[in-house]
Amino acid sequence: MRTVGVEEELLLVDPDSGEPKALAAAALARAEQDDTSVEVFEKELYDQMLEFATRPQSGMAELRAEIGRCRREAARHARDTGCAVAALATSPLPVGPSFAVGRRYRWMAEQYGVSTRRVCGCHVHVSVDGDEEGVAVVDRVRPWLPVLTALSANSPFWQGRDTAYNSYRSQVWSRWPSAGPVEVFGSVEAYRRQVADMVATGTVLDEAMVYYDVRLSARYPTVEFRVADVCLDADGAVLLAMLARALVETAAREWREGRGPAPHTVSLLRLASWRAARSGLTGELLHPVTLRPVPARDAVEALLEHVGAALADSGDLETARASSASLLREGNGAQVQRRLYGETDSLREVVAECVRRTLV
């Protein structure tokens, strides 16, 4: 069974006003004094977010418990500094950047300017048996990634306004010069050569700053999925983990059977990614196989069919189908936020309810 780990970036907010608070350094200092949190939390570019990483898990029930534990610990450390945590991919209320200290972060802020406006994502790591299998997986999962974006979309508001997007985080993130979909590599050598060439341009500092939508991790023996918004509730993150692991297993099986990757161009994959960010689950997506418009429900069903055998083998098929059906019925995080705003006419109330739901 492949192991899965999840990294989530949570927004630190004022519990009364809902506005972001730049208190990550204080929250991290609290975490460092706690033996249970010593290897959970990490510093990020912005001082208004707190990132955690779960331990690798084989079972989805264990992963769900781990995500819940990490979210509760984050909330506790935030509370000790006078703020709360919210699983929001962008702040609904206006916010100005507040950078964390450190040479690397100063370089990023100076180099990229306004493009460094930070957003909160969810990264899923799935174990692979070496770089050769990893690159084969990267090549084969590319068309399916926009469906993950649509399922996780949780960022409809930006600087106090409705953006008309389900995942505006994706649009902000796409400004980074090394982010986005990639071409088929075909070999580890080709993958490594491109990464080295990108670093050699001086536009990125190192391999860790190559922000492909899916990549070989620079730190772990995993493939890392980077297309998702942080999910409003932990069950959404678990669904992402299930689907990501099933995509990896399906791609690895195709590779071992000698089946090549889909020849979709980067230009078309960018369109599919944009459509997923714009529509989420409320309109049409581009079908991962045909790249033609279909109802979002059909694209989700195509993904479940594509990875069905892998989900069945891991014992996750029924849960994945039930969770997907619930999202299609109840809405992703973006739909929930818009519904809350429609009921309250208050972005502060939207944030308050999302703080509550983060810990459910």
Disulfide bonds with the S-S distance in Angstrom:
none
